[in-house]
Amino acid sequence: MPKLRIEVRPGPLAVQVTDRLAQLDKGARWVTRVVRQEEVDSGAARIASLKREETADRQTGSTGLGASPAVARRAAAGGETGGRHEVATPGTEDPPGIGSRPGSVAPRISGAPETTTPSVDDLPGLAVFVIGDDPADPDLDVVLSTDLPLDDQLDRLWRHRIEPMARFLSGETGPPSPKAVLREHDPRYRVIADRLLRRLRSGLSQQGIADGTWTFDHIGSTSVPDLAAKPYVDLQLGVDPLPEEESPFDAVLAAAGFLPARGARADSPGVYRDTVKDPGLAPDDAYRKRLYVRPDPGGPAVLHVRRLGSPWWSYTVLFRDWLRAGPAGRRAYEATKLRLAQAHADDPDYDDYTRAKAAFFTEVQEKYERLGAASAYRVRR
């Protein structure tokens, strides 16, 4: 099971944050690595320098004219000895692939400390949590205050967000089974969705998995202003082909805190397949899907992965756009949701609530499909 990675952005609190989180982790039980962004940046610069030296060494060696100045310097410093050097915070290990800023990498160097020519793997990757103190940084999952006691902030963060997510990613606990409880729209839903979609797009693109045709969307009720919703941000990726389980795709998502959902029941709707609404519209395989969950208590999210051009890849976006376009549709849908949420308030999960909502979805299908007749998200037959 993957462990949790944390990135701490540069700022006046960065060193204290890194040290305190390492203390709270008590021997890296759950957290693989706490890395500061300046380490990633300086490490990348050092990697580039080492690569240039290595190239010069090869070129000089191939001419038979003796060792290059770089080799001579290293020999004088102690020779070409074995061992391993990691670009890392002292006292922690440095797994590959940490960092969520597009274009950043966490270098891994194999070789001796400062003295040998290393072999280098630049592996871009993701962090589950990006922490900093700049409220203007759109990539931060956690914004720390410079005016409040830092240890108190980090202790609360550890108890209420980091530890629950770490337990989930390590397999100690499963995601919670939330009930059908609706809340007023929160503008932070869009902020969370945008941040997570950027992170996923960056990670999947850097690994050469996503191409320019894939779509990344905020869907569901949290994507519609002025509409009550369950406080789970729904995201959708349109992909082709549909990734298989335990593929590199899954590894990238796990690094961002998303693991495959299993469903509260064996027949939970929308976990492995979508319901066929229009028989004959698309082949059976077009209704397969993957579902992932990121149960971060500070902003839980559900990720739907569907094939580009498939019916539900289209329905979800067109329905969202129809709800955004007019208050009458929003009010009718919200009234339906509130009535059903009350009817299913004592259910152990919201599976039956989800099934019951489908009637409204079908009732207005002609309206949202007509609105999206010219949309890039129409079903591709």
C-alpha positions in Angstrom: 0.0 0.0 0.0 1.3 3.5 -0.8 2.3 5.8 2.0 1.5 9.5 2.2 3.9 12.2 0.9 3.9 15.8 2.1 5.4 18.8 0.4 6.2 21.9 2.3 6.5 25.1 0.3 9.2 27.7 0.9 8.4 30.3 3.6 9.3 31.5 7.0 7.7 28.4 8.6 9.1 25.7 6.3 12.0 24.4 8.4 9.9 24.3 11.6 7.0 22.6 9.7 9.3 19.9 8.3 10.9 19.2 11.6 7.6 19.1 13.5 5.9 16.7 11.1 8.9 14.4 11.2 8.5 14.3 15.0 4.7 13.6 14.8 5.3 10.8 12.4 7.4 8.9 15.0 9.8 7.1 12.8 8.1 7.4 9.4 5.4 4.9 10.3 3.0 6.4 7.7 4.6 9.4 6.0 7.2 8.4 3.4 8.8 11.8 3.2 8.4 15.4 4.2 10.1 17.4 1.5 10.6 21.2 1.2 10.1 22.7 -2.2 13.4 24.5 -2.1 15.1 21.1 -1.7 13.4 19.8 -4.8 14.4 22.9 -6.8 18.0 22.9 -5.5 18.3 19.2 -6.0 17.1 19.5 -9.6 19.8 22.2 -10.2 22.5 19.9 -8.6 21.3 17.0 -10.8 21.7 19.1 -13.9 25.2 20.0 -12.8 26.1 16.4 -12.1 24.7 15.3 -15.5 27.0 17.9 -17.3 30.0 16.6 -15.4 29.1 13.0 -16.2 28.8 13.9 -19.9 32.2 15.6 -19.8 33.7 12.6 -18.1 32.5 10.3 -20.8 33.7 12.6 -23.6 37.1 13.0 -22.0 37.4 9.3 -21.3 36.5 8.3 -24.8 39.4 10.4 -26.2 42.0 8.5 -24.1 43.4 11.8 -22.8 42.9 11.1 -19.1 40.5 12.0 -16.4 38.4 15.2 -16.7 38.7 17.9 -14.1 35.4 16.7 -12.5 36.8 13.2 -12.0 40.1 14.6 -10.7 38.2 16.7 -8.2 36.2 13.7 -7.0 39.3 11.5 -6.8 41.1 14.1 -4.7 38.1 14.3 -2.4 38.1 10.6 -1.7 37.9 8.5 -4.9 35.2 6.7 -6.7 33.8 4.8 -3.7 30.6 2.9 -3.4 27.6 3.9 -1.4 24.4 5.9 -1.8 23.5 9.6 -1.6 20.0 11.0 -1.5 18.9 14.6 -2.0 16.8 14.6 1.2 16.0 16.3 4.5 18.4 15.1 7.1 17.0 12.1 9.0 14.4 11.1 6.3 14.4 8.9 3.3 13.7 10.3 -0.2 11.5 8.1 -2.3 11.2 9.1 -6.0 8.4 11.2 -7.3 7.7 13.8 -4.6 6.5 17.3 -5.5 3.2 18.6 -6.9 4.2 21.7 -8.7 4.1 21.1 -12.5 7.7 20.6 -13.8 9.2 19.9 -10.4 11.0 16.6 -9.6 12.4 14.9 -6.6 15.7 13.6 -7.8 17.1 10.2 -6.7 20.9 9.8 -6.9 22.7 6.5 -6.8 26.4 6.8 -6.0 28.7 7.9 -3.2 28.3 11.1 -1.2 29.4 14.0 -3.3 32.4 12.1 -4.6 31.4 9.8 -7.4 29.6 10.2 -10.7 26.0 9.2 -9.9 23.4 7.6 -12.1 20.3 9.8 -12.0 16.6 9.1 -12.3 14.4 12.2 -12.5 10.9 10.9 -11.5 8.2 13.6 -11.4 5.5 12.9 -8.9 2.8 14.1 -6.5 2.2 14.9 -2.9 -1.0 14.0 -1.0 -0.7 17.3 1.0 1.0 20.5 -0.1 1.5 22.8 2.9 2.6 26.4 3.1 1.8 29.9 4.5 1.0 31.8 1.3 -2.8 32.2 1.0 -2.3 33.2 -2.7 -0.7 29.8 -3.6 -3.4 27.9 -5.4 -1.7 24.5 -4.9 -1.8 24.5 -1.1 -4.1 21.9 0.6 -3.2 23.5 3.9 -2.5 27.2 4.6 -0.7 27.8 7.9 -1.0 31.1 9.8 2.2 32.9 10.8 0.1 34.6 13.6 -1.0 31.4 15.5 1.1 28.9 17.4 2.6 26.6 14.8 2.8 23.4 16.9 -0.9 23.7 17.7 -1.8 24.1 14.0 0.3 21.1 13.0 -0.9 18.9 15.9 -4.5 19.6 14.8 -3.6 19.0 11.1 -1.9 15.7 12.0 -4.9 14.4 14.1 -7.7 15.6 11.8 -6.3 15.2 8.3 -2.8 13.7 7.9 -3.2 10.7 10.2 -6.7 9.7 8.9 -5.4 9.9 5.3 -2.2 8.0 6.1 -4.2 5.2 7.7 -6.4 5.0 4.6 -3.5 4.9 2.2 -1.6 2.3 4.3 -4.7 0.1 4.3 -5.3 0.3 8.0 -8.7 1.8 7.5 -11.2 2.1 4.7 -13.0 5.3 3.6 -16.0 6.4 5.7 -19.5 5.5 4.6 -21.2 8.9 4.5 -24.9 9.2 4.7 -27.1 11.3 2.4 -26.7 14.6 4.3 -26.9 17.7 2.2 -25.2 21.0 3.0 -25.4 24.5 1.4 -23.1 25.2 -1.4 -19.5 26.1 -0.3 -17.3 28.2 -2.7 -14.4 26.1 -1.5 -15.7 23.1 -3.5 -14.4 24.8 -6.7 -11.1 25.6 -5.2 -10.6 22.0 -4.1 -11.7 20.6 -7.4 -9.4 22.9 -9.4 -6.4 22.1 -7.3 -6.9 18.3 -7.4 -7.6 18.3 -11.2 -4.4 20.4 -11.8 -2.4 17.9 -9.7 -3.8 14.9 -11.5 -3.3 16.4 -14.9 0.3 17.3 -14.1 1.1 13.9 -12.6 -0.5 11.9 -15.4 1.0 14.1 -18.1 4.5 14.0 -16.6 4.4 10.2 -16.6 3.3 10.1 -20.3 -0.1 8.5 -19.4 -2.5 11.4 -20.2 -2.4 13.0 -23.6 -4.0 16.1 -24.9 -7.3 14.5 -25.6 -8.1 13.6 -22.0 -10.7 15.7 -20.1 -10.6 16.8 -16.5 -13.8 18.1 -15.1 -15.5 19.1 -11.8 -19.0 17.5 -11.9 -21.9 16.7 -9.6 -23.8 19.0 -7.3 -20.7 20.6 -5.8 -19.8 22.0 -9.2 -23.1 24.0 -9.4 -23.2 27.2 -7.4 -26.3 27.8 -5.2 -27.1 24.1 -5.0 -27.2 22.0 -1.9 -24.9 19.0 -2.0 -23.2 16.2 -0.1 -19.8 17.6 0.9 -17.9 15.3 -1.5 -16.3 17.0 -4.5 -17.0 14.9 -7.6 -14.3 14.9 -10.3 -14.3 13.2 -13.7 -11.5 12.1 -16.1 -12.3 11.3 -19.6 -9.7 8.7 -20.8 -9.0 6.3 -23.6 -8.5 3.5 -23.1 -9.9 2.8 -19.6 -7.0 2.0 -17.3 -6.8 -1.4 -15.7 -6.4 -2.0 -12.0 -2.9 -1.8 -10.6 -1.6 0.0 -13.7 0.8 3.0 -13.7 -2.4 5.1 -13.8 -3.4 3.8 -10.4 0.1 4.5 -9.0 -0.1 8.2 -10.0 -3.6 8.5 -8.4 -2.4 6.8 -5.2 0.4 9.3 -5.0 -2.2 12.1 -5.0 -4.3 10.3 -2.3 -6.8 8.5 -4.5 -7.4 4.8 -4.1 -10.0 2.6 -6.0 -13.4 2.5 -4.4 -15.0 -0.8 -3.6 -18.6 0.2 -2.9 -20.6 -0.1 0.3 -22.4 -3.1 -1.2 -21.7 -5.6 -3.9 -24.2 -3.9 -6.2 -23.4 -0.3 -5.3 -24.3 1.9 -8.3 -21.6 3.5 -10.4 -18.5 1.8 -8.9 -17.5 -0.5 -11.8 -20.3 0.2 -14.3 -22.8 2.9 -15.2 -26.5 2.2 -15.7 -27.6 1.7 -19.3 -30.1 4.5 -19.9 -30.4 4.3 -23.7 -30.1 0.7 -25.0 -28.3 0.6 -28.3 -26.7 4.0 -27.9 -23.2 2.6 -27.2 -21.5 -0.8 -26.9 -21.6 -2.5 -23.5 -17.9 -1.8 -22.9 -18.7 2.0 -22.9 -20.5 1.6 -19.6 -17.4 0.3 -17.7 -15.8 2.8 -15.4 -13.3 3.2 -12.5 -14.1 4.9 -9.3 -11.6 6.3 -6.8 -12.0 8.1 -3.4 -9.8 10.5 -1.6 -11.3 10.8 1.9 -9.4 13.8 3.1 -11.4 15.2 6.1 -10.6 18.7 5.0 -12.0 18.2 1.5 -13.1 14.7 0.5 -13.3 13.9 -3.2 -14.6 11.2 -5.5 -13.1 10.6 -8.9 -15.0 9.0 -11.8 -12.9 7.7 -14.7 -14.9 7.1 -17.9 -14.1 6.5 -21.5 -14.0 9.6 -23.7 -17.3 9.7 -25.7 -19.1 7.3 -23.5 -22.7 8.0 -22.5 -22.1 8.9 -18.8 -19.0 10.9 -19.6 -21.4 13.1 -21.7 -24.4 13.0 -19.4 -22.6 14.2 -16.3 -21.1 17.3 -17.9 -24.3 18.2 -19.9 -26.4 17.8 -16.8 -24.0 20.1 -14.8 -24.1 22.7 -17.5 -27.9 22.6 -17.6 -28.1 23.1 -13.9 -25.8 26.0 -14.0 -27.7 27.6 -16.8 -31.0 28.2 -15.0 -32.4 28.6 -11.5 -35.6 26.7 -12.2 -33.7 23.4 -12.9 -31.5 23.9 -9.8 -34.5 24.5 -7.5 -36.4 21.5 -8.8 -33.3 19.2 -8.4 -32.6 20.5 -5.0 -36.1 19.9 -3.8 -35.9 16.3 -5.1 -32.6 15.8 -3.3 -33.8 17.2 0.0 -36.9 15.0 -0.1 -34.9 11.9 -0.9 -32.2 12.7 1.7 -34.9 12.9 4.3 -36.4 9.6 3.2 -33.0 7.9 3.3 -31.7 9.6 6.4 -31.4 6.4 8.4 -29.8 4.3 5.6 -26.3 3.0 6.4 -25.0 4.4 3.1 -26.4 6.5 0.3 -26.7 3.8 -2.4 -30.5 3.9 -2.4 -30.5 7.7 -2.3 -28.3 7.6 -5.4 -30.7 5.2 -7.2 -33.7 7.3 -6.3 -32.2 10.4 -7.8 -31.9 8.7 -11.2 -35.6 9.3 -11.8 -35.1 13.1 -11.9 -32.0 12.7 -14.1 -34.1 10.7 -16.6 -37.0 13.2 -16.4 -34.9 16.1 -17.6 -32.6 14.2 -20.0 -34.1 15.7 -23.1 -33.5 19.2 -21.8 -29.8 18.8 -20.9 -29.1 16.8 -24.1 -30.8 19.6 -26.2 -28.7 22.2 -24.4 -25.5 20.2 -25.3 -26.4 19.3 -28.9 -23.4 21.2 -30.1 -21.2 20.4 -27.1 -17.8 18.7 -27.4 -19.2 16.4 -24.6 -22.0 14.9 -26.7 -22.0 11.1 -26.9 -19.7 9.8 -29.6 -21.5 7.1 -31.5 
